[in-house]
Amino acid sequence: MFVQKLNQLELSASAAPLKINVIDLAAGNYFIRLTTQEQSSIVKRFIKR
């Protein structure tokens, strides 16, 4: 599997949902990793068709 970092964002805490524009991504499988200031993280996979 080929892994490449495409983008990195730093956000402040907010009650608003996070929306990420993926329109410019090629079709394929992608992973998104969210990491808190306390260094806990969650990884989710999504498929762009």
Contacts in CASP RR format, 6 or more apart in sequence:
PFRMAT RR
TARGET T0000
AUTHOR 0000-0000-0000
METHOD contacts of the structure
MODEL  1
MFVQKLNQLELSASAAPLKINVIDLAAGNYFIRLTTQEQSSIVKRFIKR
3 31 0 8 1.000
6 25 0 8 1.000
6 30 0 8 1.000
11 18 0 8 1.000
20 32 0 8 1.000
22 30 0 8 1.000
22 46 0 8 1.000
22 48 0 8 1.000
25 48 0 8 1.000
26 48 0 8 1.000
27 48 0 8 1.000
27 49 0 8 1.000
28 47 0 8 1.000
28 48 0 8 1.000
28 49 0 8 1.000
29 45 0 8 1.000
29 46 0 8 1.000
29 47 0 8 1.000
29 48 0 8 1.000
30 45 0 8 1.000
30 46 0 8 1.000
30 47 0 8 1.000
30 48 0 8 1.000
31 43 0 8 1.000
31 44 0 8 1.000
31 45 0 8 1.000
31 46 0 8 1.000
32 43 0 8 1.000
32 44 0 8 1.000
32 45 0 8 1.000
32 46 0 8 1.000
33 41 0 8 1.000
33 42 0 8 1.000
33 43 0 8 1.000
34 41 0 8 1.000
34 42 0 8 1.000
34 43 0 8 1.000
34 44 0 8 1.000
35 41 0 8 1.000
END
